[in-house]
Amino acid sequence: MLRLALLLWLAALPLRAEEVVLGLSQDRVAITATFEGSDILIFGAVKREAPIPDIPLDVVITVAGPSLPVSVRRKERVLGIWVNTDTVALESAPTFYAVATSGPLDQVLSNTEDLRHRVSIPRAIRSVGAASMAEDVESFTDALIRIRERTNAYQLLENSVALDEQTLFRTAISLPANLTEGAYQTRIFLTREGRVVAQLKTVIDVHKVGLERWLYALSRQQPLLYGLMSIAIAIAAGWGASAAFQVLRRG
């Protein structure tokens, strides 16, 4: 009897009406010595098993770089000198984070769903335990966000996702030149009336190649050799500049 009731309950559950079919212009970004940034085109479609609902659909897309611990310091002027007065250690913050939406974020995603999925930039920063270090932890988090927004490391791109016929969507995310190597988690949320109705996750691989990769690996695996090579290059560059200056003076 219990098994029959369970089967009837499962049969009564609605089928998943909508799901994301995703595409990326590239799923790998190569960082070279001349890397100046890259644009990632994220596009896709909504696959449905039922007619399009009357309530409009919205799309929210996030791209997050590797998360690392961050120490944020407050400076104040003491006796005419700027000194660090307070320090808050945040548990982790994405090295890069972009949020692209088809409308204003506070309209396409409710606060409850934002808290659940950690979509907005402040929600993506974890500050567990930081409250014991300062009374106004939020001001430190806000300062970190402002600093990283200036370098395009953090981006809020409202109304940047084009949604055609409630089915096809696309947007472009600009990756800055100073990227941290690693897996960039990409999430696509379909929302309706602020509630998440479907989501999909994928990864964009960002890695160093060529000379950049060789120097990075050398500095980590053989730091002594890397240091000696750096000193040799500096000496050679100094000698070369001095020799060129002497030739110019004689000319």
C-alpha positions as CSV (number, residue, x, y, z in Angstrom):
1,M,0.0,0.0,0.0
2,L,2.9,2.4,0.9
3,R,4.6,1.6,-2.4
4,L,1.4,2.3,-4.4
5,A,1.0,5.6,-2.6
6,L,4.6,6.6,-3.4
7,L,4.1,5.7,-7.1
8,L,0.9,7.8,-7.3
9,W,2.7,10.7,-5.6
10,L,5.6,10.5,-8.1
11,A,3.2,10.3,-11.0
12,A,1.4,13.4,-9.8
13,L,4.7,15.5,-9.8
14,P,4.9,17.9,-12.8
15,L,7.5,17.2,-15.5
16,R,10.3,19.6,-15.7
17,A,8.7,22.2,-18.0
18,E,11.8,24.2,-18.9
19,E,15.6,23.6,-19.1
20,V,18.7,25.3,-20.4
21,V,20.5,24.3,-23.6
22,L,23.8,26.2,-23.4
23,G,26.5,27.3,-25.9
24,L,29.8,29.1,-25.4
25,S,32.0,30.8,-28.0
26,Q,35.0,29.2,-26.2
27,D,35.3,27.0,-23.1
28,R,39.1,27.5,-22.8
29,V,41.0,30.8,-22.4
30,A,44.8,30.8,-23.0
31,I,46.8,33.4,-21.1
32,T,50.0,34.3,-23.1
33,A,52.7,36.9,-22.5
34,T,50.7,39.3,-24.7
35,F,47.2,38.5,-23.3
36,E,45.1,41.6,-23.0
37,G,41.8,40.1,-22.1
38,S,39.0,38.2,-23.8
39,D,35.3,38.3,-24.5
40,I,33.2,35.2,-23.9
41,L,29.9,34.9,-25.8
42,I,27.4,32.9,-23.8
43,F,24.3,31.9,-25.6
44,G,21.6,29.2,-25.5
45,A,18.0,28.3,-25.6
46,V,15.2,27.2,-23.4
47,K,14.0,23.7,-24.0
48,R,10.3,23.2,-23.2
49,E,8.0,20.3,-22.7
50,A,4.9,22.5,-22.6
51,P,3.7,25.8,-24.1
52,I,5.4,29.0,-23.1
53,P,3.8,30.3,-19.9
54,D,2.1,33.7,-19.9
55,I,4.4,35.0,-17.1
56,P,7.6,36.4,-18.7
57,L,10.9,34.5,-18.3
58,D,14.2,36.1,-17.2
59,V,17.8,34.9,-17.4
60,V,20.6,35.5,-15.0
61,I,24.2,34.4,-15.9
62,T,27.2,34.4,-13.5
63,V,30.9,33.7,-14.2
64,A,33.1,33.2,-11.2
65,G,36.9,32.8,-11.1
66,P,38.7,30.8,-8.4
67,S,37.9,32.0,-4.8
68,L,40.8,32.9,-2.5
69,P,41.0,34.3,1.1
70,V,41.3,38.1,1.2
71,S,42.5,40.5,3.9
72,V,40.9,43.9,3.8
73,R,42.6,46.7,5.7
74,R,41.2,50.1,6.8
75,K,43.6,53.1,6.9
76,E,43.2,56.2,9.1
77,R,45.3,59.3,9.6
78,V,47.1,59.2,12.9
79,L,49.4,62.1,13.8
80,G,49.6,63.0,10.1
81,I,50.5,59.5,9.0
82,W,48.3,57.0,7.3
83,V,48.3,53.7,9.2
84,N,46.3,50.4,9.1
85,T,43.9,50.5,12.0
86,D,41.6,47.5,11.3
87,T,41.9,44.3,9.3
88,V,39.2,41.9,8.3
89,A,40.1,38.5,6.8
90,L,37.3,37.3,4.5
91,E,37.0,33.6,4.1
92,S,36.9,33.6,0.3
93,A,36.2,36.0,-2.5
94,P,36.1,35.3,-6.3
95,T,39.1,36.6,-8.1
96,F,36.7,37.5,-10.9
97,Y,32.9,37.7,-10.8
98,A,30.4,38.9,-13.3
99,V,26.6,38.9,-13.1
100,A,24.6,39.5,-16.4
101,T,20.8,39.7,-16.3
102,S,17.9,40.3,-18.7
103,G,16.5,43.0,-16.4
104,P,17.3,44.7,-13.1
105,L,18.7,42.2,-10.7
106,D,16.4,43.0,-7.9
107,Q,13.4,42.4,-10.2
108,V,14.5,39.2,-11.9
109,L,15.8,37.5,-8.7
110,S,14.2,37.6,-5.3
111,N,16.3,38.1,-2.2
112,T,15.4,34.6,-1.0
113,E,16.7,33.1,-4.2
114,D,19.8,35.3,-4.1
115,L,20.6,34.1,-0.6
116,R,20.0,30.5,-1.7
117,H,22.1,30.5,-4.8
118,R,24.6,33.3,-3.9
119,V,24.1,35.2,-7.2
120,S,24.8,38.9,-6.4
121,I,28.3,40.1,-5.9
122,P,28.1,40.6,-2.1
123,R,26.5,37.1,-1.7
124,A,29.4,35.6,-3.6
125,I,31.9,36.8,-1.0
126,R,32.1,34.6,2.1
127,S,32.8,36.4,5.4
128,V,32.0,33.7,7.9
129,G,33.8,34.5,11.2
130,A,34.7,38.1,10.1
131,A,32.2,39.6,12.4
132,S,34.5,38.9,15.3
133,M,37.2,41.1,13.7
134,A,35.2,44.3,13.2
135,E,31.8,45.7,14.0
136,D,31.1,46.9,10.4
137,V,32.2,43.9,8.3
138,E,29.9,45.0,5.4
139,S,32.0,48.2,4.9
140,F,35.1,46.0,4.4
141,T,33.2,43.9,1.9
142,D,31.9,47.0,0.1
143,A,35.4,48.4,-0.1
144,L,36.7,45.1,-1.7
145,I,33.9,45.2,-4.2
146,R,34.6,48.9,-5.1
147,I,38.3,48.2,-5.6
148,R,37.7,45.2,-7.9
149,E,35.0,46.9,-9.8
150,R,37.5,49.6,-10.9
151,T,39.6,46.9,-12.5
152,N,36.6,45.1,-14.1
153,A,37.3,42.1,-11.8
154,Y,33.7,42.5,-10.5
155,Q,31.0,43.3,-13.0
156,L,27.2,43.8,-12.6
157,L,25.7,43.8,-16.1
158,E,22.0,44.5,-15.7
159,N,19.8,44.4,-18.9
160,S,22.7,42.9,-20.8
161,V,21.2,39.5,-21.6
162,A,19.2,39.5,-24.8
163,L,16.1,37.2,-24.6
164,D,14.3,36.6,-27.9
165,E,10.8,35.1,-28.1
166,Q,11.2,33.9,-24.5
167,T,13.4,31.1,-25.9
168,L,16.8,32.3,-27.2
169,F,19.3,34.2,-25.0
170,R,22.8,35.6,-25.4
171,T,25.3,37.9,-23.6
172,A,29.0,38.7,-23.7
173,I,31.3,38.7,-20.7
174,S,34.6,40.7,-20.9
175,L,37.4,39.0,-19.1
176,P,40.2,41.4,-18.0
177,A,43.9,40.9,-18.7
178,N,44.9,40.1,-15.0
179,L,43.0,36.8,-14.8
180,T,43.8,34.2,-12.2
181,E,44.4,30.8,-13.7
182,G,41.8,28.1,-12.9
183,A,38.3,26.9,-13.5
184,Y,35.7,29.7,-14.0
185,Q,32.3,28.4,-12.9
186,T,29.5,29.5,-15.2
187,R,25.9,29.4,-14.1
188,I,22.7,30.1,-16.0
189,F,19.5,30.6,-14.1
190,L,16.0,30.8,-15.6
191,T,13.7,32.8,-13.4
192,R,10.1,33.7,-13.4
193,E,8.7,36.3,-11.0
194,G,12.0,36.3,-9.1
195,R,12.0,32.5,-8.6
196,V,14.5,30.1,-10.1
197,V,12.7,27.6,-12.3
198,A,15.8,26.0,-14.0
199,Q,19.5,26.3,-13.9
200,L,22.7,24.9,-15.6
201,K,26.3,24.9,-14.6
202,T,29.4,24.6,-16.8
203,V,33.1,25.6,-16.6
204,I,35.4,27.8,-18.6
205,D,39.1,26.7,-18.3
206,V,41.6,29.6,-18.0
207,H,45.2,28.6,-18.2
208,K,48.7,29.9,-19.1
209,V,50.4,28.7,-22.2
210,G,53.8,29.1,-23.9
211,L,56.5,31.2,-22.2
212,E,54.0,32.4,-19.6
213,R,53.3,28.8,-18.5
214,W,57.0,27.9,-18.5
215,L,58.0,30.8,-16.3
216,Y,55.0,30.2,-14.0
217,A,55.9,26.5,-13.6
218,L,59.6,27.3,-13.1
219,S,58.9,29.9,-10.4
220,R,56.8,27.3,-8.5
221,Q,58.8,24.1,-9.1
222,Q,62.4,25.5,-9.1
223,P,62.4,28.8,-7.3
224,L,66.2,28.9,-6.9
225,L,66.8,28.5,-10.6
226,Y,64.1,31.1,-11.3
227,G,65.7,33.6,-9.0
228,L,69.2,33.1,-10.5
229,M,67.8,33.4,-14.0
230,S,66.0,36.7,-13.0
231,I,69.2,38.1,-11.5
232,A,71.2,37.1,-14.7
233,I,68.6,38.8,-16.9
234,A,68.6,41.9,-14.8
235,I,72.5,42.1,-14.9
236,A,72.5,41.5,-18.7
237,A,69.8,44.2,-19.2
238,G,71.8,46.7,-17.1
239,W,75.0,45.9,-18.9
240,G,73.3,46.2,-22.3
241,A,71.8,49.6,-21.4
242,S,75.2,50.8,-20.1
243,A,76.9,49.7,-23.3
244,A,74.3,51.3,-25.5
245,F,74.7,54.6,-23.5
246,Q,78.5,54.6,-24.0
247,V,78.1,54.0,-27.7
248,L,75.7,57.0,-28.0
249,R,78.1,59.2,-26.0
250,R,81.0,58.4,-28.3
251,G,78.8,59.0,-31.4
